[in-house]
């Protein structure tokens, strides 16, 4: 169904994938929305960090515009007011003020897209309102969440959201194809440094590397402290741009998924790396968390490791047939259920459910024209 929605998104970043997973998520989702006939304006706060690392300035699937401060938002007042849906993302600078402005101006559906749900809820619990405050939540018609499961009910019951809906990350199959295997490493990890992920990275990658010096490992991503001691057989790469992710996965016999502590506690919070690696045909070793089996089946589509020995066992004892069978099963599952097209349809359907009669009439008139 091509509903021809007019959508405005105010997100952390679309132009730069450096040090954040938001850009990859928005790029895949908005491209799929555009393919379904929707017109999209993405508004991004112009900040020095992302300005210095932009790898997408003219997306072909949406209009990208920058604003330097809250005082500049009124430049887009008419677009925000007339849009069928206005979506504010997590970690948007001055997100509380941005949310208040959107809720006061928008005439269509308003939504909050939380790409960091467990982190957001932990911040709210300690009265940290960096980009979202409790009084804003009931004012958003929809709360799209990267976390599903029981968390959705809590957002509705405790914070008063009219509709909390899971909208997981996804993969764009066109950008994450299965490439010919040119394996350089036995196990690779792709991710920005995070203090709460580091203990798991040490347990499931650095310790196996120390215990198996004949195997090859790689950790790719920015912001790792200089005082980390890397085993000699662990290669470090500062940054892998999204366009090079498929080649990175193709160079790994296995890839490691590590989940943030808040997301483990919440459960039902899949990482985009799961879907990307699976689409590229690389078998995944992952830490464990509640709800993982609703995304990929442990033992058949993904290997769950609790210790270094679990990792070494897979790297050294698995047959090639077993490794390929797991990667094929995961790839089939992801392409059948976890692509950006699936998320775009879910987003569209939820918005249409929330659209009032006036907006529905507006869409119908535009469609006839």
Buried (B, 14 or more C-beta within 10 A) or exposed (E): EEBBBBBBBBBBBBBBBBBBBBBBBBBBBBBBBBEBEBBBBBBBBBBEEBEEBBBBEEBEBBEBBBBEEBEBBEEBEEBBBBBBBBBBBBBBBBBBBBBBBBBEBBBBBBBBBBBBBBBBBBBBEEEEBBBBBEEBBBBBBBBBBBBBBEBBEBBBEEBEBEBBBBBBBBBBBEBBEBBEEEEEBBBBBBBBBBEBBBEBBBBBBBBBBBEBEEBBBBBBBBEBEEEBEEBEBBBEBEBBEBEEBBEBBBBBBBBBBBBBBBBBBBBBBBBBBBBBBBBBBBBBBBBEBBBBBEBBBEEEBBBBBEEBEBBBBBBEEBEEEEBBBBBBBBBEBBBEEBBBBBBBBBBBEBBBEBBEEEBEEBBEEBEEE
